[in-house]
Amino acid sequence: MSLRKVACGLHDLQDQLSKKVRVEETNRNEQQVEAPKPPFPQPFYRQQDPNEEVNRKFRKFADETLRTLTHYRTKRFQSNLTELQKRGMKEVRELIREGRIRLLVSDKGGESVVIPLQLDIAITNNHLEDASLYRSSYRN
């Protein structure tokens, strides 16, 4: 999630809180029955009227949230892999890049499967040649 999305979400939350406070104050001040809201959305976005108490609390909350996100965004986390595991991952990536192996997810259980690329091509061609499984999708 980007910092921009968090900031936009915080602004939306501020608007919702301001609207809630305004509605609660209106309900306290007016004991009369309100007309039902129209069944269609308003054609434009109306920013809520400022409420100092809500805005002050929200600003403090938003500042702390953004400060925490900024702190952890710049922080580097230490890998929990050993040097041997890191080297093995690098070798697997190189073999995939060279086209020597294929790394797949199995259809049962979601485990990783490593097979030689030539074997994968042979299996795929064997399945595609099976007339009982595949047939031409166009008509003559």
Phi, psi and omega in degrees: 000134183276160179297327180296318179295321178295315180297318178295320177297322178294321178294321176298317178298319178299316179297318180295318179295318179297318179295319180298316180296318180297317180294318179296319178294321179295319179294324178291321184281331183242127178256006181275161182282132179274153175289148179296149179289148179294149184281009180236153183288156176292146184286352181213165179270125179251120179288143183289153177294146182294143175228111188301318182295313180294316182297321180295313179295319181293318179302318179296316178298313182296319179299315180294320179298311181293325177296317179295316179297318179296320179300312183282339178291325182271350183279135177267133180260143182278136180290146177263010177272146175282168179298322178296318179293320178298316179297319178297318178297320179296318179296319179297316178299319179295317179296323177293315180298323179284347180082023181269330179229167177231130179254117184235163172257128182291156181281348179238114175093342177076017178285159177277141179235129178246120178225155176297145182300319180297322177294320178298317179296318180296318179296316180298314179297321178299317179293320182290333179280345181287110184292336180285338180265320185233142173219166183298140183267357179247157181250147178275000000 
